[in-house]
């Protein structure tokens, strides 16, 4: 009987310790949630300021800090954009080389056809090698809307 009472007392003591730990954990979580709410509010205020909203209460120094931060952000975006453009240019140059090699291969086949093909095909020059070409290549800079109505100039 004594053993049972001691087990009960130990168990009750453990339950109280568990309740204390749970309460401490809950207090810690409540404190952490309050801190997170404050951080979220600060981030929202900062976001509004970066978007140009609510700047009336800012001091001159704060406005300068916001301006410098925006300038750094814009330069970072421009660097990334230039990197993407360079990568695209490299890919297009590789594609151009592959197409030029394929074009040369096809012109070679056109100029030196197999013996099985008829004589008319042997006499025809490769269309890409002629001086007059139906394809005109122009460089357009600007939005595509300006290109639609523009007539090709010769």
Legacy VTK file of the C-alpha trace (Angstrom):
# vtk DataFile Version 3.0
C-alpha trace
ASCII
DATASET POLYDATA
POINTS 154 float
0.000 0.000 0.000
2.838 2.301 0.906
4.427 1.684 -2.498
1.233 2.634 -4.269
0.980 5.880 -2.312
4.596 6.726 -3.115
4.036 6.024 -6.822
0.951 8.247 -6.714
2.878 11.052 -5.034
5.734 10.771 -7.539
3.244 10.785 -10.381
1.478 13.843 -9.013
4.822 15.552 -8.577
5.708 14.692 -12.203
2.334 16.007 -13.388
2.902 19.277 -11.541
6.395 19.525 -13.025
4.934 18.853 -16.473
2.279 21.536 -15.914
4.969 23.996 -14.871
7.021 23.175 -17.957
3.973 23.522 -20.178
3.128 26.890 -18.617
6.713 28.092 -19.052
6.685 26.919 -22.656
3.370 28.702 -23.254
4.745 31.921 -21.767
7.832 31.629 -23.963
5.691 31.043 -27.054
3.431 34.001 -26.211
6.485 36.226 -25.788
7.942 34.963 -29.073
4.618 35.542 -30.864
4.498 39.116 -29.538
8.067 39.706 -30.768
7.188 38.301 -34.180
4.123 40.544 -34.386
6.329 43.567 -33.648
8.839 42.500 -36.305
6.046 41.998 -38.843
4.707 45.468 -38.102
8.179 46.975 -38.532
8.636 45.137 -41.823
5.259 46.378 -43.055
6.154 49.959 -42.134
9.501 49.600 -43.913
7.791 48.122 -46.961
5.312 51.003 -47.096
8.172 53.498 -46.859
10.081 51.743 -49.661
6.937 51.915 -51.771
6.754 55.657 -51.091
3.788 55.521 -48.710
3.721 57.162 -45.296
6.856 59.230 -45.782
5.403 62.317 -44.078
6.668 61.310 -40.656
10.208 60.498 -41.867
13.174 62.655 -41.001
15.666 63.823 -43.580
18.165 61.169 -42.493
15.541 58.420 -42.804
14.660 59.627 -46.291
18.334 59.553 -47.262
18.675 56.018 -45.908
15.620 54.921 -47.882
17.031 56.559 -51.008
20.392 54.801 -50.613
18.694 51.479 -49.985
16.586 51.897 -53.122
19.654 52.840 -55.160
21.480 49.709 -53.960
18.437 47.606 -54.802
18.141 49.085 -58.289
21.835 48.528 -58.995
21.493 44.928 -57.821
18.519 44.404 -60.127
20.418 45.967 -63.027
23.422 43.700 -62.398
21.186 40.638 -62.416
19.474 41.838 -65.590
22.823 42.358 -67.312
23.940 38.896 -66.231
20.780 37.365 -67.695
21.273 39.333 -70.930
24.892 38.157 -71.204
23.826 34.557 -70.693
21.135 34.929 -73.351
23.632 36.510 -75.750
26.068 33.625 -75.208
23.319 31.079 -75.863
22.267 32.926 -79.010
25.884 33.091 -80.219
26.199 29.338 -79.736
22.931 28.826 -81.593
24.167 31.128 -84.366
27.358 29.078 -84.735
25.368 25.842 -84.866
23.000 27.276 -87.480
25.921 28.629 -89.541
27.547 25.192 -89.490
24.278 23.564 -90.494
23.812 26.168 -93.227
27.313 25.503 -94.547
26.618 21.776 -94.469
23.350 22.221 -96.378
25.000 24.543 -98.923
27.702 21.933 -99.414
25.079 19.299 -100.052
23.262 21.653 -102.436
26.416 22.450 -104.423
27.693 18.873 -104.417
24.582 16.684 -104.607
24.822 12.898 -104.701
25.022 11.103 -108.004
21.533 9.652 -107.517
19.861 13.106 -107.756
18.823 14.420 -111.145
20.888 16.839 -113.202
18.525 19.786 -112.664
19.257 19.792 -108.953
22.974 19.728 -109.725
22.703 22.881 -111.804
20.751 24.870 -109.188
22.968 26.917 -106.862
22.292 27.056 -103.166
19.694 29.794 -102.523
21.690 31.180 -99.597
24.703 31.751 -101.812
22.904 34.091 -104.222
23.342 37.821 -103.808
19.624 38.662 -103.990
17.852 37.269 -100.997
14.182 37.585 -100.144
14.965 37.927 -96.454
15.813 41.338 -95.050
17.337 41.604 -91.623
16.861 44.785 -89.645
17.539 45.671 -86.033
14.626 47.243 -84.214
15.010 48.863 -80.823
11.904 49.721 -78.892
8.490 48.250 -78.209
7.124 45.800 -80.759
4.109 48.008 -81.500
6.354 50.413 -83.443
7.526 47.603 -85.705
4.129 46.383 -86.857
3.182 49.345 -89.031
6.701 50.075 -90.270
7.254 49.208 -93.950
10.602 47.668 -94.866
12.982 50.166 -96.394
15.059 49.240 -99.434
LINES 1 155
154 0 1 2 3 4 5 6 7 8 9 10 11 12 13 14 15 16 17 18 19 20 21 22 23 24 25 26 27 28 29 30 31 32 33 34 35 36 37 38 39 40 41 42 43 44 45 46 47 48 49 50 51 52 53 54 55 56 57 58 59 60 61 62 63 64 65 66 67 68 69 70 71 72 73 74 75 76 77 78 79 80 81 82 83 84 85 86 87 88 89 90 91 92 93 94 95 96 97 98 99 100 101 102 103 104 105 106 107 108 109 110 111 112 113 114 115 116 117 118 119 120 121 122 123 124 125 126 127 128 129 130 131 132 133 134 135 136 137 138 139 140 141 142 143 144 145 146 147 148 149 150 151 152 153
